[in-house]
Structures are given as C-alpha cells and as structure tokens.
Amino acid sequence: MKKPSAILTTLLVALLAAGSAMGATRTWDGGGSDDNWDTAANWVGDVEPVAIDTVNFRTLAIQSQVEAEVTTANTITLLRMGGRGLVTHTTTPKITVKTGGTLTVTDDIHLGYALVGDAGAASANLVVDGGTLAITDQLNIGNVAGAGNANDSTGTLTINSGTVTFAGALKLATENPAAIGASTGSLIVNGGSLTSSSTAVQYVGQYGDGTLTVDGGTVSFAAAISIKLADQAGSTGTLNLFDGVLTAKTLTVGAGDASVVLDQGTALFDGFRTALFAGYASDGLFSAIGGLADDSALAAQYSTGAGSYTNGSNIIKWGYDSASGKTALWSVILKPEPHLSLIIVAGSILLAVRRRMI
C-alpha cells in the first residue's frame, strides 16, 4: 500500500501533466520590434504559443495596432480574434498568413469574437496571402457569443492566394440564439483554393448578414450536405459568383433573405438540379451583374434539362451533364440583336455597290 505522501505526489504529477496538456491562453500584445508571429516579445509574458495553446487577438489598451504575420509553420489549438475586453480601443486585429507560412488550428477559429461584457463591437480580419491555413474543426466568421450579448460582431476571411482547408462547419454570421447584437461574416476568395471536408451544412448567413464571394480560384464544399443561404428568419445570405469555380452538393435557402449574384463564375452541383434552379429563378433568387462572353463549351457540356432566365443584359443558365453527374449554373452576356437602322444602312450600301457594278 502506498503511503499518503506517495499518493499525493502521484496526484500532483497527474494534475500537472493534465494542466500541461490543456495548454495556456496566449494573447498578442505587439510588444516586439516587428509583426512576426514568431517574435516572443509580441506575446503577453514574452512566450510564443505552442500547439496546445489557445490564442487570443483581443485588443489591449496598450496597443495602437493588432497585426501579425505568419511566415513559418505554427500550430495552435484555438484561435479567437476580435473583441475589446473592458477597454474602448477600436483596433481591428489582423493576421496575414504569407507565402512560406502555415497556421494549423486543431480546434475552432472565431473571427470577430464578441463576448458578453466587452466594451463594444468585435471585428477581425484574417488574410491568406500565399500561405496555408488548416482548420481541424469549425470556422465561425462573425460570432456574437453569449445569451443577451448586445455587442455586434464583424469577421472577414480573405484568400488572395494559397490554400485553406477545414473539416468542420462553416458559419458566416453566427451567434447565440438569445444574443441581441448583430453578426456580419464575409468569406472572400480572390484566388488560391478553399476546401472543406465537412459533411455538415455550410451556412452563409446563419443568424446575421453572411456573404460568400468567389472572385477567383476554386472553392469546394463537395462533402457537405449543402450550402445554405439565410438560415434563420431575419438573416441575409448572399452568394457572389464573380469568377472562379464553386463546387458543392446542392444549394438550399432558409427563412431569411437569400440571393445569388452571378458574373463570370461557375457553380457545379451534384446531381440533377435543373428543376430546383428553375424554381429558384422563378422565385427571383438569381441575378447577374455580368457574364461570360462565350459560354458555348459550358452550354454544350451541360445541355440536359437546360434552362435559362434573362436578367437585364445577361442570361442566367443551368444544365446537367450525365458524364460528370453535375448541374452547372452560370451567366452569359446577352448578345444584342442587330439594330434595324444598321440593317437598313447596310442594305443601302450593298444596293449602292450593286448599282455601280451594273
């Protein structure tokens, strides 16, 4: 039988090991001479985060700016950005993952993380500029946390180039159902790639105002049940297909105000969705601000059950391809019909030329 002192020593060692495994919360204070994530002086206590740590980018009174650059490989457990604690500073935290940099988050990311008791609204920007961002769990962009929380939240993830992967749900403009504050979440893909391996619903505007903009690169939600726009009553969900390619299983609409705006981008959905898209067109879900100059290749491939909807000077089209098992959605610029006066002028010229030849 162990002596009491030996038992206490064993328990103490176990508690210390458990505490070590849980990690610490590391907060950026920008105290270093640069914006480098790897500079220890930029963190409270001059200790850089390690893989088991939670990282906070929540404004402190001493900071004039909260900006960090990731240029090497770094792993953390949880990332919370935005929020002002008990101070009235209005800085928006920003992290940029640059070429050569990798940020791996083994739990959730919260961008624009507003808490009950904060001094005001939360905002945050996360930018991927050539680097790699890997998230093992959920991606929350614009998050009003806590029942009764009156603080607003705004979060933005911008992908200019590089790679972003995540395995949990995407929630643009989420919040506690009993929160009072407004949430706004934006995901902007200008290039590079965004890939989700999650089978969960991907929300664009869950409770607040959510916007997914594809303006280049590739976006894949191929494993997800659906992309859902404007989930809850009072929410807005906007999908902008300006350029690039979006791939998903299907597109669903919730109880809020949803819209899909097309330009030169293309969306590919699993299965035969032409009747669904015809219904969406009839309901006014689709609009176009531009389109492809030539869609002959798309129209030829996705020709089964093809449908179209004229929207201003553009035609929104959809059709199914049995070989790939996908339905495509795109917009093409409406080619103007020759004006009657031009036809008359051309005819007059031809007549005059003929008379001269005679």
C-alpha positions in Angstrom: 0.0 0.0 0.0 1.3 3.4 -1.0 2.0 6.0 1.7 -0.2 9.1 1.8 2.7 11.2 0.7 3.4 9.0 -2.3 -0.3 9.2 -3.3 -0.3 13.0 -3.1 2.9 13.1 -5.2 1.3 10.9 -7.8 -1.9 13.1 -7.9 0.2 16.2 -8.1 2.2 14.9 -11.1 -1.0 13.8 -12.8 -2.6 17.2 -12.3 0.5 19.0 -13.6 0.5 16.7 -16.6 -3.2 17.4 -17.3 -2.7 21.2 -16.9 0.3 21.0 -19.3 -1.8 19.0 -21.8 -4.6 21.6 -21.6 -2.2 24.4 -22.6 -2.3 28.1 -21.9 -4.1 31.1 -23.3 -1.7 33.3 -25.2 -2.6 36.9 -26.0 -0.9 39.1 -28.6 0.4 42.4 -27.3 2.6 43.5 -30.1 5.5 44.4 -27.8 8.2 43.3 -30.3 10.0 45.3 -32.9 8.1 43.6 -35.8 4.8 42.0 -36.6 6.2 38.4 -36.8 4.2 35.7 -35.1 7.5 34.0 -34.1 8.8 37.0 -32.1 8.3 36.1 -28.4 8.1 39.7 -27.4 4.9 40.2 -29.3 3.0 38.0 -26.8 2.0 38.7 -23.2 4.7 37.3 -21.0 7.0 37.1 -24.0 6.1 33.4 -24.6 5.1 32.3 -28.2 2.2 30.0 -28.5 2.7 26.2 -28.9 0.4 23.5 -30.3 -1.7 23.0 -27.2 -2.3 26.7 -26.6 -5.4 28.9 -27.2 -4.6 32.2 -29.0 -6.4 35.5 -28.4 -6.2 38.5 -30.6 -8.4 40.7 -28.5 -7.4 44.4 -28.2 -5.5 45.6 -25.2 -5.3 49.2 -24.1 -1.6 49.5 -24.8 -1.9 48.6 -28.5 -2.1 51.1 -31.4 -2.5 48.2 -33.8 -3.0 44.4 -33.6 -1.4 42.9 -36.7 0.6 39.7 -37.1 2.3 38.0 -40.0 2.8 34.2 -40.1 5.8 33.3 -42.2 6.8 29.9 -40.8 4.9 26.7 -39.7 2.8 27.2 -36.5 0.3 25.0 -34.7 -2.2 26.1 -32.1 -5.4 24.7 -30.6 -8.0 27.5 -30.8 -8.0 31.0 -32.4 -10.2 33.8 -31.2 -9.9 37.2 -33.0 -11.8 40.4 -32.2 -13.4 41.9 -29.1 -12.3 44.7 -26.9 -12.4 43.4 -23.4 -13.0 46.2 -20.9 -11.2 48.9 -22.9 -12.6 51.2 -25.5 -9.9 50.8 -28.1 -11.3 50.4 -31.7 -8.4 48.5 -33.4 -9.4 45.6 -35.7 -7.0 42.7 -35.3 -5.5 41.3 -38.5 -3.4 38.2 -39.2 -1.8 37.6 -42.6 -0.6 34.1 -43.5 2.1 34.8 -46.0 4.0 32.6 -48.6 6.0 30.0 -46.7 3.8 30.4 -43.6 1.4 27.7 -42.3 -1.1 28.2 -39.5 -2.7 24.9 -38.3 -5.6 25.2 -35.8 -6.6 21.9 -34.3 -10.0 23.2 -33.0 -12.2 26.2 -34.0 -11.5 29.6 -35.4 -13.7 32.6 -34.3 -13.3 35.8 -36.4 -15.0 38.8 -34.8 -15.5 37.2 -31.4 -17.9 39.3 -29.4 -18.4 38.4 -25.7 -20.8 39.5 -23.1 -19.1 42.3 -21.1 -17.0 43.6 -23.9 -16.6 47.3 -24.2 -18.1 47.3 -27.7 -18.3 45.6 -31.0 -15.8 43.0 -32.2 -14.1 42.9 -35.6 -11.3 40.8 -37.1 -9.6 40.2 -40.4 -7.7 37.0 -41.4 -5.9 37.1 -44.7 -4.2 34.2 -46.6 -1.6 35.7 -48.9 0.2 32.7 -50.4 0.4 30.6 -47.2 -1.6 27.7 -45.8 -4.4 27.8 -43.2 -5.6 24.4 -42.0 -8.5 24.1 -39.5 -9.4 20.8 -38.0 -12.9 21.9 -36.8 -15.3 24.8 -37.2 -14.9 28.1 -39.0 -17.0 30.9 -37.4 -16.8 34.3 -39.2 -18.8 36.9 -37.3 -19.8 35.4 -33.9 -21.9 37.0 -31.2 -21.3 34.7 -28.3 -23.4 34.5 -25.1 -27.1 34.9 -24.4 -28.1 38.6 -24.0 -24.9 39.8 -25.7 -25.6 43.2 -27.2 -22.2 43.6 -28.8 -22.1 43.4 -32.6 -19.5 41.3 -34.4 -17.9 41.5 -37.9 -15.4 39.0 -39.2 -13.7 38.6 -42.6 -11.6 35.9 -44.1 -9.9 36.9 -47.4 -8.0 34.4 -49.5 -5.8 36.1 -52.2 -3.6 33.1 -52.9 -2.5 29.9 -51.1 -4.5 27.1 -49.5 -7.3 26.9 -46.9 -8.7 23.7 -45.6 -11.2 23.0 -42.8 -13.1 19.9 -41.6 -15.9 21.4 -39.6 -18.9 23.6 -40.4 -18.7 27.0 -42.0 -20.8 29.6 -40.2 -20.9 33.0 -41.7 -22.7 35.5 -39.3 -23.5 33.2 -36.4 -24.5 33.9 -32.8 -26.1 32.6 -29.7 -29.8 32.3 -30.5 -30.5 34.5 -27.4 -27.9 37.2 -28.3 -29.0 40.8 -29.1 -26.1 42.0 -31.1 -25.8 41.7 -34.9 -23.4 39.4 -36.6 -21.7 40.0 -40.0 -19.5 37.5 -41.7 -17.7 37.6 -45.0 -15.6 35.0 -46.8 -13.8 36.3 -49.9 -11.9 34.1 -52.3 -9.9 36.1 -54.8 -7.5 33.2 -55.7 -5.9 30.1 -54.4 -8.2 27.3 -53.0 -10.7 26.7 -50.2 -11.6 23.1 -49.5 -14.0 21.8 -46.8 -14.1 18.1 -46.0 -17.0 18.6 -43.6 -20.3 16.7 -44.2 -22.2 19.4 -42.2 -24.3 22.2 -43.7 -22.3 25.2 -44.6 -24.1 28.4 -43.6 -23.9 31.7 -45.4 -25.8 34.0 -43.1 -26.9 31.7 -40.2 -28.4 34.4 -37.9 -27.0 37.7 -39.3 -25.6 39.0 -42.6 -23.4 36.5 -44.4 -21.6 36.8 -47.7 -19.6 34.3 -49.7 -17.8 35.9 -52.6 -15.9 33.7 -55.2 -13.9 36.1 -57.3 -11.2 33.6 -58.5 -9.6 30.4 -57.6 -11.6 27.3 -56.5 -14.0 26.6 -53.7 -15.1 23.1 -52.8 -17.8 22.0 -50.4 -18.1 18.7 -52.2 -18.7 16.6 -49.0 -21.1 19.0 -47.3 -24.9 18.3 -47.2 -25.5 21.8 -48.7 -24.6 25.4 -48.8 -27.5 27.1 -47.0 -28.2 30.8 -47.6 -30.0 32.9 -44.9 -30.8 30.1 -42.5 -32.8 31.9 -39.7 -35.6 34.5 -40.1 -34.1 38.0 -40.2 -30.8 36.8 -41.6 -29.4 37.5 -45.1 -27.2 35.2 -47.1 -25.5 36.2 -50.4 -23.5 34.0 -52.7 -21.5 36.0 -55.2 -20.1 34.1 -58.2 -17.9 36.7 -59.8 -15.1 34.4 -61.1 -13.6 31.1 -60.4 -15.4 27.8 -59.7 -17.5 26.7 -56.8 -18.3 23.0 -56.2 -21.0 21.7 -53.8 -23.7 19.0 -53.4 -26.6 21.4 -53.5 -27.9 24.9 -52.6 -30.7 25.4 -50.1 -32.4 28.5 -48.8 -33.6 29.2 -45.2 -36.1 31.5 -43.7 -34.1 34.7 -44.3 -33.4 36.9 -47.4 -31.2 34.9 -49.8 -29.6 35.9 -53.1 -27.2 34.6 -55.7 -25.3 37.1 -57.8 -23.6 35.9 -61.0 -20.9 37.3 -63.2 -18.1 35.2 -64.7 -18.0 32.5 -62.1 -19.4 29.0 -62.4 -21.0 26.8 -59.8 -21.2 23.0 -60.1 -23.7 21.0 -58.0 -24.0 17.2 -57.6 -27.0 15.5 -59.2 -29.8 16.6 -61.5 -30.7 20.1 -60.1 -32.3 21.8 -63.1 -35.8 21.8 -61.7 -34.5 23.2 -58.4 -32.7 26.0 -60.2 -35.7 26.8 -62.4 -37.7 27.2 -59.3 -35.1 29.5 -57.8 -35.1 31.6 -60.9 -38.8 31.9 -60.8 -38.6 33.0 -57.1 -36.1 35.7 -58.0 -33.1 34.2 -56.2 -30.7 34.7 -59.1 -29.5 38.0 -60.6 -26.5 38.9 -62.8 -24.2 41.8 -63.0 -22.3 40.4 -66.0 -21.4 37.1 -67.5 -19.1 35.1 -69.8 -18.5 36.5 -73.3 -18.7 32.9 -74.7 -20.4 30.0 -73.0 -20.5 27.6 -75.9 -18.3 25.0 -74.1 -20.4 25.1 -71.0 -23.7 25.0 -72.9 -22.6 22.0 -74.9 -21.5 20.0 -71.9 -24.3 20.9 -69.6 -27.2 20.5 -72.1 -29.5 18.0 -70.4 -32.6 19.7 -68.9 -31.1 23.1 -69.8 -32.9 26.2 -68.6 -32.3 29.9 -68.7 -33.5 33.2 -67.3 -32.9 36.6 -68.8 -31.8 39.2 -66.3 -31.1 42.6 -67.8 -28.3 42.3 -70.3 -27.3 38.8 -69.2 -28.8 35.3 -69.4 -28.5 33.1 -66.4 -28.2 29.4 -67.4 -28.2 26.0 -65.9 -28.0 22.4 -67.2 -27.0 18.9 -66.4 -24.1 16.7 -67.6 -24.7 13.0 -67.2 -21.0 12.1 -67.6 -19.9 14.1 -64.6 -23.3 13.8 -62.8 -23.3 17.6 -62.1 -25.5 20.5 -62.8 -23.8 23.8 -63.7 -25.0 27.3 -63.1 -23.5 30.3 -64.9 -24.3 33.6 -66.6 -23.5 34.8 -70.2 -23.7 38.3 -71.7 -26.7 38.7 -73.9 -25.6 39.4 -77.4 -27.6 42.4 -78.7 -29.7 41.8 -81.8 -28.6 43.9 -84.9 -30.4 47.3 -84.8 -33.0 47.8 -87.6 -31.4 51.1 -88.6 -28.0 49.3 -89.0 -29.6 46.7 -91.2 -31.2 49.4 -93.4 -27.9 51.2 -93.7 -26.0 48.0 -94.6 -28.7 47.2 -97.2 -28.5 50.6 -98.7 -24.7 50.3 -99.0 -25.0 46.9 -100.7 -27.6 48.3 -103.1 -25.5 51.2 -104.0 -22.5 49.0 -104.6 -24.6 46.7 -106.8 -25.9 49.6 -108.9 -22.3 50.9 -109.5 -21.3 47.4 -110.6 -24.2 47.4 -113.1 
